[in-house]
């Protein structure tokens, strides 16, 4: 992707952070992501469930989708490297 290309962040919902291409990970740099808290009962691969400019924005997105924000951890995405 060129410097003028835009990554649709909504398309990254449901993806594992480890599966992101470099351009996708670069587009997330500086954003916050919500990942379901790991549990041995669930698959070890965790998926991005919300993306925002703050943890609070991620919480609002999750709640808006009817998900319990207490089941997620919120981390700043620092980039692919």
Beta strands, then each sheet from edge to edge (+ up, - down):
strand 1: 32-36
strand 2: 48-52
strand 3: 72-76
sheet 1: 2+ 1- 3+
end
